[in-house]
Amino acid sequence: MTAQFPAARPRRLRRTASMRRMIAGTRLHPAELVLPMFVKEGIDEPSPIGSMPGVFQHTRDSLRKAAREAAEAGVGGLILFGVPEVKDARGSAADDPDGIVQRAVADLVAEVGDALVVMTDTCLDEFTDHGHCGVLTPGGEVDNDTTLTRYAEIAVAQARAGSQVIAPSGMMDGQVAAIRAALDADGFEQIPILAYAVKYASAFYGPFRDAAECAPRFGDRNAYQQDAAGSIREALREVRLDLDEGADAVIVKPALAYLDILRQVRDVVDVPVAAYQVSGEYAMVEAAAANGWIDRDRVIMESLIAIRRAGADMILTYWATEVARRLG
C-alpha cells in the first residue's frame, strides 16, 4: 500500500448507510441462528426466568407456539433442553420414551420439523438430582465411562423421538464415539452430531442453571469442562478428537469471551462451527439495557456480528427469533 493521506481517505467508503451496507464484510442471516428453548414438565403455563428476561420455561403447548414463531421468522434451528418433574442419580428421565424431552421433540417435529432443524442437547445435568453432567462414583466424582453408556442411551431415545441433530454437551472423553456407535447400531446413521467440543467451565452460565434447574448440588464442573485459562492447544485437541470420533460439526461455548478460540477453531477445521451466546451474555445485555446504560438493539446486533466475524457459521442465541425478524 503506497497511497497516503490526502490521496488515501478510507472514510469515502463509510459516508452513507447504503455505501456501508454494500461493502459490509460480515453479514447475518436468519438461517444461521439457532434458538435455545426450555420445556418443563408439570407446569400449566410458561414460567418466566427471572435472570433471563424474555426467556421462559415452556409448557409443551407454549413451546410449539414459540417454535412456530421462530420458524416463521426464518430461524435456522432450535435446540431443546428439558426439565423433568422427577430427578434421580442416573438421570432416568433423560432417555425415558415418555420423558419431557422425547414428548416435546415429537411435538416440535410435527409442528415445525420441515421448516427448521430440531436439535436436542444430550447431557444429564438437567435430569440428575445432584446436578452433575454424568453418573457419579461412590466417591462423588463423575464416572466418565459409565456416563458414556448413559449418553448413548439418551441419544438413541432422542433420535427415536425425532431429533434431527444430537448435540452432546457433557465434555466426557469419548462421548462422540459412544453416541455415533449407538446411533449407527440403532439405524440412525443419517443423524448428525453437533459436538460441544470446546466448552469452558464458565461463570457466564449462571442464568442457564436457573432456566434448566441444573446447578450442581456440590462441587463444580471444573474436572470435565475446560479451564478458562487453558491453551488453544487444548481446545484444538478436543476439536480434533471429536472430529476423529465422528462429529459432523462443533460448538465453541461461551462465545464473546472466547472469540480468539472460535477464530482459531474455524481456521483449522473443515466442518461447520457454531458458537453459543450463553445465558450470562444475554442477561448482562438485558440488565444493562433495562437500566438505560446501553442501546439494547445495537449491542445485540454488534455482539452477533462479532461472533459471526470471528468465524461462527451458526450462532446459538436467545435473541434468535427477535433478530431473525429484524433481519427479515
N, C-alpha and C positions, 0 to 999 in steps of 0.2 A: 504494500500500500504506500503510494507516494504522495497523493494529494493531501494537502494540509489546509487548515482554515486560512483564508476565507473561501477557497475553492471547495473544500470539503465541508458540507453542512448537513450532518445527519438529521437535523430537525426537519429538513424538507420532507422526509418520509413520515413525519409524525403530525403534520399540521392539521389534518382533518380526520373526523371519525371514519369516513369512507376509505381514506388512504390507510389508516391504521388497520382497519378491518381487512383490506385487500392483502396487506403484506404480513399479517399476523403469522408468526411461526408456529404457534401452538393453538390447537382448536379442540373444543369439547364437542362430543356428540352424545345424545341421549342413550344410544345403544351401548355406549362404553360404561354406563353407570349401573351398579348393582345395589339394590335396596336390602339392607338387613332388616328382618322382621322377627318379632317375638309373638309366640302364641302360648297362652297359659290355660291349663286345664282347670275346670271348676269355677270359672267366673262367668257372669251373665252379661257383662258389658265391658268395653275396653277400659283398661286401667292405666291412667297416666303415670309416666315415670318421672318422679319429681326432679331428678338430676339431669333429665334429658327432655326439656320442654318440647312438646310436639310429637314425642315418640310414645308408643303405647305397648302394653302387653295386650294382645288382641284375643278376642274370642274367635272361634272358627268362622263365625259369620262376618265379624268386622275385618278379619284377616282377608277373606275373599274380596270384600269391598275395597280394601286398601290395595290389594294386588291388582284388581281390575283398574283402579285409578292409575297405578304405576304403568300398567300395560298401555292404557290409553294415552299416557304422556310420552310413550316411546322408550321407557326404561328397558335396558337390555336383559336384566335378570333380577332375581331376588334370592336371598339366602335366608333359610329359616332356622331359628333357634326355638327350642321348646322348654316349657316349664311344667313339669308334671305335678299332680296333686300329691303323690307318694314317692318318696325317695328312699333308697337303701344303699348299702355299702358297695354293691356292684353295679348300681345304676340300671336295675332291671327294666325300668320303663323305657330306656333308650331304644331297645330293639323289640319291644312288645308290639305285635302286629296291630293291636288296638290302642297303642300309646298315642299321646297327643301329637307327636311329630308325624307319625305314619298316617294318622287320620287327616291331619292338616295338609300333608303333602298331596294326598289323593284329592282333597278339596281343591287345592291350588292348580293341580294339573288339569282337573276338569274345568276349572274356571278360566285359566289363562295360559295353560301349558303350550298352546300353539303360538301365543303372542310374545312370550318371553321365556327365559330359561329358569326353571325352578331348581334351585340348589339346596343342599342340606349341609349344615355344619355337622361333622361327625366327631363327637367327643363325648365325655362323660360328666364334665363338671356340673352341668345343669341337672343331672339325674342322680348324682351321688349325695348321700346325706352328709358326707364330710366335705364336699365341695372341691375335691381334687379331680384332676383330669384322667384318673385311672384307678385301678384296683390297688388296694393297699396291702403291704406285707404286715405281719403281726407287729412289726416294729414301727409301723406308721409311715413307711416310705412307699412311694408309688412303684409298683412292680411292673417294670417295662414290658416283659414278655407275656405275662398274664394279661396285661392290658391290651396287647395286640390282638389276642383272641376276641376280646370284647369289641374292639374297633371293627374287626372283620364281621362279626355278627351284626353290629349296628349298620354297617354299610350295606350289607345284603338286605336287611329289613327296610332300609330307606329306598334302595333300588326297587324292591318288590312293591313298595307303596307308590312308586312312580317318580322318584327323584331323578332328575336329568343330569346332575353333576354331584359327585361326592367330594366333600371338602374337609379332609381330616385336619384338625387344628390342635391336637394334644401334644405335639412335639415329642412323641415317643420314637426312639430309634427303631427303624424298620416298619413304621406304620404304613407307608405307601405300599411296600411289597406285600404285607399281610392282607391289606384291603384289595389290592389288584388280584391276588391269587384267589381270594374268596369270591369276588365279583365274577371272575372268569369261570370259576368252578360252578357257579350258580346260573350261568348263561347270560351274564351281563358284560360281555366283552366290549360292548359298544359304549358303556357308561364311562365318561372321562373322570379323572381325578384332578381336582384343583387343590394342590397341596399347600398348606401353611408351612412353607419351607423355612422362612425367616420370620420368626415370631419372638419378640423380646418380652422379658419379664418387666413390663412397663407399668408405671404409675398412671398412665393415661387410660387404663382400663376400668378405673373406679366406677363410673356410672353404668357401664355394661353389667357389672356384677349386681347392681340394683335391678336392672332390667331382666337378667337371666336368673337372678336369685342364686348365684353360684360362688359367692365369696368363700374361700377356704375356712373351715371351722378352726383350723390350727395351721401354723407354719405358713409357707408361701409356695410359689411355683418356680423359684429360682433354680431348682435342681433339674428342671426339664426345659423351661423356656430359656432363651438366650440372654446373656448378660448385656445390658445396655452399653457397657464399655468394651464389649467383645470386638475382635478384629474383623475386618472384611474377609479375611481368610476363613474364619469360622462360618460366616454367613454363606460364602460361596461353596464351602464344603457341604453344608446342609443342602443347598440347592442341588448340587451335583449328585449327592446321594439319593435325593428324592427322584430326580430325573432318571437315574440309573435303575431305580426300583419301579419305574413306570408312570410317574406323574406326567400329566398332559399339559399342565400349567402350574404356576407357582404364585404364592402371595407373599408380599412383604408387609409386616404389621408391627407397630403403627406406621403411619405414612409420613407426616410432616417432620417429625424428629429424626427420620431415617431416610431422607431423600438421597443422601450420599450412597447409602446401601442400595436403595432402589435403582439408582443410576448404574451402579456397577453390576448389579444382577442383570439389568436389561442389556448391558453391553456384552455379557458373556454367554447368554443363553439364546436359543432359537425357538423358544416356546412363548406363548402369551404370559405376560407378567401383570399381576394385579397388585394393587395397594389398598389397604384398609384404612380409611379415615375414621379412626376409632372414636368411641364414646366421649373420651376426655377432650378430644379435639373439637367435637361437636358442642359439648357442654360449655367449654370456655368461650367459644364464639357467641353462643346464645346468651350466656350470662353477661358478657361484656356489652353485647348489643342491648340487652334489657336495661342496662344502666346508662345507656346513651353514650358509651365510650368509643364505639366504633360504628362504621357504616356496615350493618349486617350483610346486606346483599352483596356489596362489593368484596367484603372479606371472604364470604363463601366462594365466590367465583375465583378470586385471586388464589385461594388455597387449592382449589381443584385444578386450576391452570398450573400451579407449581408442581403438583403431583403428576399431572399429565406430562409436563415438560421434562420431569426427571426420568420418565420412561414408562409409566404405567399404561398398559393397554386397556385395563379395566380398573375402575375405582369403586370400591365398596363404600358407600356414603349414606348416611341417614337423610341427607338432603336430596336423594336421587330423584324422587318424583317432582319435588319443587323445582329443581334445576332443569330437569328434562322439559317441564312446561315452559320454563323461561327460554330455553334453547330452541324449543319448537316454534 
